[in-house]
Amino acid sequence: MGHSQASKGNALKFLASHFGIPVEDTVAIGDNLNDISMFEIAGRCIAMENAEEIVKKQATYITKHHNDDGVAYALREYVLDA
């Protein structure tokens, strides 16, 4: 069992602070329940097409399936061109 404060959301907050990036300017990409804490922090949340339904409901965008290069597609469509 991990530390009670260990979560992807807390990690995102720490990294954003460390690099001086406002959390509203961050992006999170995920597919499972352990990504929800990150989605609650990130400015832009992208769920994979194959993600759990609850994760998709938290997302700003839904990208392609991981087998169809969904992360690369998300970065091109929702991050680099935004």
C-alpha positions, 0 to 999 in steps of 0.5 A, a space after each residue: 500500500 502506498 502513501 496516503 497522499 500519493 496520487 497522480 493529481 498530487 504529482 501533477 500539482 507538484 510538477 506544475 509548481 516545480 516548473 512554474 506552470 499554472 495548473 490550468 495550463 496543464 494537460 492530463 491523458 488517462 484511461 482508468 480510475 487512478 487518473 481521476 485525481 489528475 483530471 480534477 487538477 489539470 486544465 485540460 483532461 483527455 480520456 482515451 476511447 478505451 477509458 472507463 466510462 467515469 473517466 470519460 465523463 470527467 474529460 474535456 476531450 476523448 481521443 482515439 483508442 490506445 491501439 490507434 495511437 490515441 495519445 499522439 492524436 490527442 497531443 496533435 489535436 488538443 494540445 499542439 493545435 490549441 
